[in-house]
Amino acid sequence: MTVDGFSVISHQSSVITHHSSLITHHSSLISHQSSLITHHSSVISHQSSVIA
């Protein structure tokens, strides 16, 4: 194993780590959006019950 090969491997691993952190951030955004949608629908149902 040469030094160049090791630097390539370490660069690939850092890219993979960055990519996985992006995926984790994206999934947390999706879960946050879904909780917002759930909150919005509960507000709508509450308003409709007040109107009724």
Secondary structure, DSSP 4 states (H G I P E B T S, - for coil): --HHHHHHHHHHHHHHHHHHHHHHHHHHHHHHHHHHHHHHHHHHHHHHHHH-
